[in-house]
């Protein structure tokens, strides 16, 4: 995985929540709150999930750009470049935006294990064999 380990340590220092977890995804490291993605690190940049309500206002700020990981813009998701998170106070500002949104979401329920499919019955309903008396 290609992400800045020092930035990951800085994020851990500033991101506080009792249900915080980490998961490697998007080619980097993501931080989740109650199972919901909050933010992440891709290479040397921070990726934030700020939600649709704050998206346009935060996108207009210096150092922010739309997240286009798949080639399409993902509304509610931002990248913040290295200069925008160089100072701890700036990193904390951005993290708080993502934390506020992630904390507003209901906790994700753990995925249940898929049950195996039942084998098809040999007899088709409606086509039962009659027994001779």
MODELLER restraints for C-alpha pairs under 7 A, 6 or more apart:
rsr = mdl.restraints
at = mdl.atoms
rsr.add(forms.Gaussian(group=physical.xy_distance, feature=features.Distance(at['CA:1:A'], at['CA:27:A']), mean=5.65, stdev=0.5))
rsr.add(forms.Gaussian(group=physical.xy_distance, feature=features.Distance(at['CA:1:A'], at['CA:28:A']), mean=5.56, stdev=0.5))
rsr.add(forms.Gaussian(group=physical.xy_distance, feature=features.Distance(at['CA:2:A'], at['CA:27:A']), mean=6.42, stdev=0.5))
rsr.add(forms.Gaussian(group=physical.xy_distance, feature=features.Distance(at['CA:2:A'], at['CA:28:A']), mean=5.78, stdev=0.5))
rsr.add(forms.Gaussian(group=physical.xy_distance, feature=features.Distance(at['CA:2:A'], at['CA:42:A']), mean=6.96, stdev=0.5))
rsr.add(forms.Gaussian(group=physical.xy_distance, feature=features.Distance(at['CA:2:A'], at['CA:43:A']), mean=5.43, stdev=0.5))
rsr.add(forms.Gaussian(group=physical.xy_distance, feature=features.Distance(at['CA:3:A'], at['CA:28:A']), mean=5.26, stdev=0.5))
rsr.add(forms.Gaussian(group=physical.xy_distance, feature=features.Distance(at['CA:3:A'], at['CA:29:A']), mean=6.89, stdev=0.5))
rsr.add(forms.Gaussian(group=physical.xy_distance, feature=features.Distance(at['CA:3:A'], at['CA:41:A']), mean=6.03, stdev=0.5))
rsr.add(forms.Gaussian(group=physical.xy_distance, feature=features.Distance(at['CA:3:A'], at['CA:42:A']), mean=5.31, stdev=0.5))
rsr.add(forms.Gaussian(group=physical.xy_distance, feature=features.Distance(at['CA:3:A'], at['CA:43:A']), mean=4.01, stdev=0.5))
rsr.add(forms.Gaussian(group=physical.xy_distance, feature=features.Distance(at['CA:3:A'], at['CA:44:A']), mean=6.17, stdev=0.5))
rsr.add(forms.Gaussian(group=physical.xy_distance, feature=features.Distance(at['CA:4:A'], at['CA:43:A']), mean=5.71, stdev=0.5))
rsr.add(forms.Gaussian(group=physical.xy_distance, feature=features.Distance(at['CA:4:A'], at['CA:44:A']), mean=5.33, stdev=0.5))
rsr.add(forms.Gaussian(group=physical.xy_distance, feature=features.Distance(at['CA:14:A'], at['CA:92:A']), mean=6.17, stdev=0.5))
rsr.add(forms.Gaussian(group=physical.xy_distance, feature=features.Distance(at['CA:15:A'], at['CA:95:A']), mean=6.80, stdev=0.5))
rsr.add(forms.Gaussian(group=physical.xy_distance, feature=features.Distance(at['CA:19:A'], at['CA:33:A']), mean=5.55, stdev=0.5))
rsr.add(forms.Gaussian(group=physical.xy_distance, feature=features.Distance(at['CA:19:A'], at['CA:34:A']), mean=5.24, stdev=0.5))
rsr.add(forms.Gaussian(group=physical.xy_distance, feature=features.Distance(at['CA:20:A'], at['CA:31:A']), mean=6.85, stdev=0.5))
rsr.add(forms.Gaussian(group=physical.xy_distance, feature=features.Distance(at['CA:20:A'], at['CA:32:A']), mean=5.67, stdev=0.5))
rsr.add(forms.Gaussian(group=physical.xy_distance, feature=features.Distance(at['CA:20:A'], at['CA:33:A']), mean=4.83, stdev=0.5))
rsr.add(forms.Gaussian(group=physical.xy_distance, feature=features.Distance(at['CA:20:A'], at['CA:34:A']), mean=6.65, stdev=0.5))
rsr.add(forms.Gaussian(group=physical.xy_distance, feature=features.Distance(at['CA:21:A'], at['CA:31:A']), mean=5.76, stdev=0.5))
rsr.add(forms.Gaussian(group=physical.xy_distance, feature=features.Distance(at['CA:21:A'], at['CA:32:A']), mean=5.16, stdev=0.5))
rsr.add(forms.Gaussian(group=physical.xy_distance, feature=features.Distance(at['CA:21:A'], at['CA:33:A']), mean=6.56, stdev=0.5))
rsr.add(forms.Gaussian(group=physical.xy_distance, feature=features.Distance(at['CA:22:A'], at['CA:29:A']), mean=6.91, stdev=0.5))
rsr.add(forms.Gaussian(group=physical.xy_distance, feature=features.Distance(at['CA:22:A'], at['CA:30:A']), mean=5.63, stdev=0.5))
rsr.add(forms.Gaussian(group=physical.xy_distance, feature=features.Distance(at['CA:22:A'], at['CA:31:A']), mean=4.58, stdev=0.5))
rsr.add(forms.Gaussian(group=physical.xy_distance, feature=features.Distance(at['CA:22:A'], at['CA:32:A']), mean=6.01, stdev=0.5))
rsr.add(forms.Gaussian(group=physical.xy_distance, feature=features.Distance(at['CA:23:A'], at['CA:29:A']), mean=5.87, stdev=0.5))
rsr.add(forms.Gaussian(group=physical.xy_distance, feature=features.Distance(at['CA:23:A'], at['CA:30:A']), mean=5.22, stdev=0.5))
rsr.add(forms.Gaussian(group=physical.xy_distance, feature=features.Distance(at['CA:23:A'], at['CA:31:A']), mean=6.47, stdev=0.5))
rsr.add(forms.Gaussian(group=physical.xy_distance, feature=features.Distance(at['CA:24:A'], at['CA:30:A']), mean=5.93, stdev=0.5))
rsr.add(forms.Gaussian(group=physical.xy_distance, feature=features.Distance(at['CA:27:A'], at['CA:42:A']), mean=6.54, stdev=0.5))
rsr.add(forms.Gaussian(group=physical.xy_distance, feature=features.Distance(at['CA:28:A'], at['CA:41:A']), mean=5.55, stdev=0.5))
rsr.add(forms.Gaussian(group=physical.xy_distance, feature=features.Distance(at['CA:28:A'], at['CA:42:A']), mean=4.73, stdev=0.5))
rsr.add(forms.Gaussian(group=physical.xy_distance, feature=features.Distance(at['CA:28:A'], at['CA:43:A']), mean=6.78, stdev=0.5))
rsr.add(forms.Gaussian(group=physical.xy_distance, feature=features.Distance(at['CA:29:A'], at['CA:40:A']), mean=5.38, stdev=0.5))
rsr.add(forms.Gaussian(group=physical.xy_distance, feature=features.Distance(at['CA:29:A'], at['CA:41:A']), mean=5.26, stdev=0.5))
rsr.add(forms.Gaussian(group=physical.xy_distance, feature=features.Distance(at['CA:29:A'], at['CA:42:A']), mean=6.88, stdev=0.5))
rsr.add(forms.Gaussian(group=physical.xy_distance, feature=features.Distance(at['CA:30:A'], at['CA:37:A']), mean=6.87, stdev=0.5))
rsr.add(forms.Gaussian(group=physical.xy_distance, feature=features.Distance(at['CA:30:A'], at['CA:39:A']), mean=5.78, stdev=0.5))
rsr.add(forms.Gaussian(group=physical.xy_distance, feature=features.Distance(at['CA:30:A'], at['CA:40:A']), mean=3.93, stdev=0.5))
rsr.add(forms.Gaussian(group=physical.xy_distance, feature=features.Distance(at['CA:30:A'], at['CA:41:A']), mean=6.39, stdev=0.5))
rsr.add(forms.Gaussian(group=physical.xy_distance, feature=features.Distance(at['CA:31:A'], at['CA:37:A']), mean=6.15, stdev=0.5))
rsr.add(forms.Gaussian(group=physical.xy_distance, feature=features.Distance(at['CA:31:A'], at['CA:38:A']), mean=5.71, stdev=0.5))
rsr.add(forms.Gaussian(group=physical.xy_distance, feature=features.Distance(at['CA:31:A'], at['CA:39:A']), mean=5.38, stdev=0.5))
rsr.add(forms.Gaussian(group=physical.xy_distance, feature=features.Distance(at['CA:31:A'], at['CA:40:A']), mean=5.69, stdev=0.5))
rsr.add(forms.Gaussian(group=physical.xy_distance, feature=features.Distance(at['CA:32:A'], at['CA:38:A']), mean=5.18, stdev=0.5))
rsr.add(forms.Gaussian(group=physical.xy_distance, feature=features.Distance(at['CA:33:A'], at['CA:102:A']), mean=6.12, stdev=0.5))
rsr.add(forms.Gaussian(group=physical.xy_distance, feature=features.Distance(at['CA:33:A'], at['CA:103:A']), mean=6.52, stdev=0.5))
rsr.add(forms.Gaussian(group=physical.xy_distance, feature=features.Distance(at['CA:34:A'], at['CA:107:A']), mean=4.86, stdev=0.5))
rsr.add(forms.Gaussian(group=physical.xy_distance, feature=features.Distance(at['CA:34:A'], at['CA:108:A']), mean=6.32, stdev=0.5))
rsr.add(forms.Gaussian(group=physical.xy_distance, feature=features.Distance(at['CA:35:A'], at['CA:107:A']), mean=6.19, stdev=0.5))
rsr.add(forms.Gaussian(group=physical.xy_distance, feature=features.Distance(at['CA:35:A'], at['CA:108:A']), mean=5.20, stdev=0.5))
rsr.add(forms.Gaussian(group=physical.xy_distance, feature=features.Distance(at['CA:36:A'], at['CA:102:A']), mean=6.14, stdev=0.5))
rsr.add(forms.Gaussian(group=physical.xy_distance, feature=features.Distance(at['CA:36:A'], at['CA:107:A']), mean=6.96, stdev=0.5))
rsr.add(forms.Gaussian(group=physical.xy_distance, feature=features.Distance(at['CA:36:A'], at['CA:108:A']), mean=6.48, stdev=0.5))
rsr.add(forms.Gaussian(group=physical.xy_distance, feature=features.Distance(at['CA:37:A'], at['CA:49:A']), mean=6.98, stdev=0.5))
rsr.add(forms.Gaussian(group=physical.xy_distance, feature=features.Distance(at['CA:37:A'], at['CA:102:A']), mean=6.70, stdev=0.5))
rsr.add(forms.Gaussian(group=physical.xy_distance, feature=features.Distance(at['CA:38:A'], at['CA:48:A']), mean=6.38, stdev=0.5))
rsr.add(forms.Gaussian(group=physical.xy_distance, feature=features.Distance(at['CA:38:A'], at['CA:49:A']), mean=5.43, stdev=0.5))
rsr.add(forms.Gaussian(group=physical.xy_distance, feature=features.Distance(at['CA:38:A'], at['CA:98:A']), mean=5.40, stdev=0.5))
rsr.add(forms.Gaussian(group=physical.xy_distance, feature=features.Distance(at['CA:38:A'], at['CA:99:A']), mean=5.95, stdev=0.5))
rsr.add(forms.Gaussian(group=physical.xy_distance, feature=features.Distance(at['CA:38:A'], at['CA:102:A']), mean=5.24, stdev=0.5))
rsr.add(forms.Gaussian(group=physical.xy_distance, feature=features.Distance(at['CA:39:A'], at['CA:47:A']), mean=5.36, stdev=0.5))
rsr.add(forms.Gaussian(group=physical.xy_distance, feature=features.Distance(at['CA:39:A'], at['CA:48:A']), mean=4.37, stdev=0.5))
rsr.add(forms.Gaussian(group=physical.xy_distance, feature=features.Distance(at['CA:39:A'], at['CA:49:A']), mean=5.80, stdev=0.5))
rsr.add(forms.Gaussian(group=physical.xy_distance, feature=features.Distance(at['CA:39:A'], at['CA:98:A']), mean=6.33, stdev=0.5))
rsr.add(forms.Gaussian(group=physical.xy_distance, feature=features.Distance(at['CA:40:A'], at['CA:46:A']), mean=5.74, stdev=0.5))
rsr.add(forms.Gaussian(group=physical.xy_distance, feature=features.Distance(at['CA:40:A'], at['CA:47:A']), mean=4.89, stdev=0.5))
rsr.add(forms.Gaussian(group=physical.xy_distance, feature=features.Distance(at['CA:40:A'], at['CA:48:A']), mean=6.51, stdev=0.5))
rsr.add(forms.Gaussian(group=physical.xy_distance, feature=features.Distance(at['CA:41:A'], at['CA:47:A']), mean=5.84, stdev=0.5))
rsr.add(forms.Gaussian(group=physical.xy_distance, feature=features.Distance(at['CA:44:A'], at['CA:82:A']), mean=6.38, stdev=0.5))
rsr.add(forms.Gaussian(group=physical.xy_distance, feature=features.Distance(at['CA:45:A'], at['CA:79:A']), mean=6.65, stdev=0.5))
rsr.add(forms.Gaussian(group=physical.xy_distance, feature=features.Distance(at['CA:45:A'], at['CA:80:A']), mean=5.92, stdev=0.5))
rsr.add(forms.Gaussian(group=physical.xy_distance, feature=features.Distance(at['CA:45:A'], at['CA:81:A']), mean=5.19, stdev=0.5))
rsr.add(forms.Gaussian(group=physical.xy_distance, feature=features.Distance(at['CA:45:A'], at['CA:82:A']), mean=5.64, stdev=0.5))
rsr.add(forms.Gaussian(group=physical.xy_distance, feature=features.Distance(at['CA:46:A'], at['CA:79:A']), mean=5.72, stdev=0.5))
rsr.add(forms.Gaussian(group=physical.xy_distance, feature=features.Distance(at['CA:46:A'], at['CA:80:A']), mean=5.33, stdev=0.5))
rsr.add(forms.Gaussian(group=physical.xy_distance, feature=features.Distance(at['CA:46:A'], at['CA:81:A']), mean=6.89, stdev=0.5))
rsr.add(forms.Gaussian(group=physical.xy_distance, feature=features.Distance(at['CA:47:A'], at['CA:78:A']), mean=5.66, stdev=0.5))
rsr.add(forms.Gaussian(group=physical.xy_distance, feature=features.Distance(at['CA:47:A'], at['CA:79:A']), mean=4.53, stdev=0.5))
rsr.add(forms.Gaussian(group=physical.xy_distance, feature=features.Distance(at['CA:47:A'], at['CA:80:A']), mean=6.42, stdev=0.5))
rsr.add(forms.Gaussian(group=physical.xy_distance, feature=features.Distance(at['CA:48:A'], at['CA:77:A']), mean=5.55, stdev=0.5))
rsr.add(forms.Gaussian(group=physical.xy_distance, feature=features.Distance(at['CA:48:A'], at['CA:78:A']), mean=5.14, stdev=0.5))
rsr.add(forms.Gaussian(group=physical.xy_distance, feature=features.Distance(at['CA:48:A'], at['CA:79:A']), mean=6.32, stdev=0.5))
rsr.add(forms.Gaussian(group=physical.xy_distance, feature=features.Distance(at['CA:48:A'], at['CA:98:A']), mean=5.64, stdev=0.5))
rsr.add(forms.Gaussian(group=physical.xy_distance, feature=features.Distance(at['CA:49:A'], at['CA:76:A']), mean=5.84, stdev=0.5))
rsr.add(forms.Gaussian(group=physical.xy_distance, feature=features.Distance(at['CA:49:A'], at['CA:77:A']), mean=4.58, stdev=0.5))
rsr.add(forms.Gaussian(group=physical.xy_distance, feature=features.Distance(at['CA:49:A'], at['CA:78:A']), mean=6.59, stdev=0.5))
rsr.add(forms.Gaussian(group=physical.xy_distance, feature=features.Distance(at['CA:49:A'], at['CA:98:A']), mean=5.27, stdev=0.5))
rsr.add(forms.Gaussian(group=physical.xy_distance, feature=features.Distance(at['CA:50:A'], at['CA:76:A']), mean=5.29, stdev=0.5))
rsr.add(forms.Gaussian(group=physical.xy_distance, feature=features.Distance(at['CA:50:A'], at['CA:77:A']), mean=5.99, stdev=0.5))
rsr.add(forms.Gaussian(group=physical.xy_distance, feature=features.Distance(at['CA:50:A'], at['CA:97:A']), mean=5.95, stdev=0.5))
rsr.add(forms.Gaussian(group=physical.xy_distance, feature=features.Distance(at['CA:50:A'], at['CA:98:A']), mean=4.77, stdev=0.5))
rsr.add(forms.Gaussian(group=physical.xy_distance, feature=features.Distance(at['CA:50:A'], at['CA:101:A']), mean=5.61, stdev=0.5))
rsr.add(forms.Gaussian(group=physical.xy_distance, feature=features.Distance(at['CA:51:A'], at['CA:76:A']), mean=4.05, stdev=0.5))
rsr.add(forms.Gaussian(group=physical.xy_distance, feature=features.Distance(at['CA:51:A'], at['CA:77:A']), mean=6.85, stdev=0.5))
rsr.add(forms.Gaussian(group=physical.xy_distance, feature=features.Distance(at['CA:51:A'], at['CA:101:A']), mean=6.21, stdev=0.5))
rsr.add(forms.Gaussian(group=physical.xy_distance, feature=features.Distance(at['CA:52:A'], at['CA:75:A']), mean=6.26, stdev=0.5))
rsr.add(forms.Gaussian(group=physical.xy_distance, feature=features.Distance(at['CA:52:A'], at['CA:76:A']), mean=4.54, stdev=0.5))
rsr.add(forms.Gaussian(group=physical.xy_distance, feature=features.Distance(at['CA:55:A'], at['CA:76:A']), mean=5.10, stdev=0.5))
rsr.add(forms.Gaussian(group=physical.xy_distance, feature=features.Distance(at['CA:59:A'], at['CA:65:A']), mean=5.85, stdev=0.5))
rsr.add(forms.Gaussian(group=physical.xy_distance, feature=features.Distance(at['CA:59:A'], at['CA:66:A']), mean=6.80, stdev=0.5))
rsr.add(forms.Gaussian(group=physical.xy_distance, feature=features.Distance(at['CA:63:A'], at['CA:80:A']), mean=5.49, stdev=0.5))
rsr.add(forms.Gaussian(group=physical.xy_distance, feature=features.Distance(at['CA:63:A'], at['CA:81:A']), mean=5.41, stdev=0.5))
rsr.add(forms.Gaussian(group=physical.xy_distance, feature=features.Distance(at['CA:63:A'], at['CA:83:A']), mean=6.82, stdev=0.5))
rsr.add(forms.Gaussian(group=physical.xy_distance, feature=features.Distance(at['CA:63:A'], at['CA:84:A']), mean=5.09, stdev=0.5))
rsr.add(forms.Gaussian(group=physical.xy_distance, feature=features.Distance(at['CA:64:A'], at['CA:78:A']), mean=6.45, stdev=0.5))
rsr.add(forms.Gaussian(group=physical.xy_distance, feature=features.Distance(at['CA:64:A'], at['CA:79:A']), mean=5.76, stdev=0.5))
rsr.add(forms.Gaussian(group=physical.xy_distance, feature=features.Distance(at['CA:64:A'], at['CA:80:A']), mean=4.61, stdev=0.5))
rsr.add(forms.Gaussian(group=physical.xy_distance, feature=features.Distance(at['CA:64:A'], at['CA:81:A']), mean=6.65, stdev=0.5))
rsr.add(forms.Gaussian(group=physical.xy_distance, feature=features.Distance(at['CA:65:A'], at['CA:78:A']), mean=5.71, stdev=0.5))
rsr.add(forms.Gaussian(group=physical.xy_distance, feature=features.Distance(at['CA:65:A'], at['CA:79:A']), mean=5.38, stdev=0.5))
rsr.add(forms.Gaussian(group=physical.xy_distance, feature=features.Distance(at['CA:65:A'], at['CA:80:A']), mean=6.53, stdev=0.5))
rsr.add(forms.Gaussian(group=physical.xy_distance, feature=features.Distance(at['CA:66:A'], at['CA:73:A']), mean=6.11, stdev=0.5))
rsr.add(forms.Gaussian(group=physical.xy_distance, feature=features.Distance(at['CA:66:A'], at['CA:77:A']), mean=6.48, stdev=0.5))
rsr.add(forms.Gaussian(group=physical.xy_distance, feature=features.Distance(at['CA:66:A'], at['CA:78:A']), mean=4.77, stdev=0.5))
rsr.add(forms.Gaussian(group=physical.xy_distance, feature=features.Distance(at['CA:66:A'], at['CA:79:A']), mean=6.10, stdev=0.5))
rsr.add(forms.Gaussian(group=physical.xy_distance, feature=features.Distance(at['CA:67:A'], at['CA:73:A']), mean=5.65, stdev=0.5))
rsr.add(forms.Gaussian(group=physical.xy_distance, feature=features.Distance(at['CA:67:A'], at['CA:74:A']), mean=5.68, stdev=0.5))
rsr.add(forms.Gaussian(group=physical.xy_distance, feature=features.Distance(at['CA:67:A'], at['CA:77:A']), mean=5.48, stdev=0.5))
rsr.add(forms.Gaussian(group=physical.xy_distance, feature=features.Distance(at['CA:67:A'], at['CA:78:A']), mean=4.75, stdev=0.5))
rsr.add(forms.Gaussian(group=physical.xy_distance, feature=features.Distance(at['CA:67:A'], at['CA:79:A']), mean=5.48, stdev=0.5))
rsr.add(forms.Gaussian(group=physical.xy_distance, feature=features.Distance(at['CA:68:A'], at['CA:74:A']), mean=6.06, stdev=0.5))
rsr.add(forms.Gaussian(group=physical.xy_distance, feature=features.Distance(at['CA:84:A'], at['CA:90:A']), mean=6.54, stdev=0.5))
rsr.add(forms.Gaussian(group=physical.xy_distance, feature=features.Distance(at['CA:85:A'], at['CA:91:A']), mean=4.52, stdev=0.5))
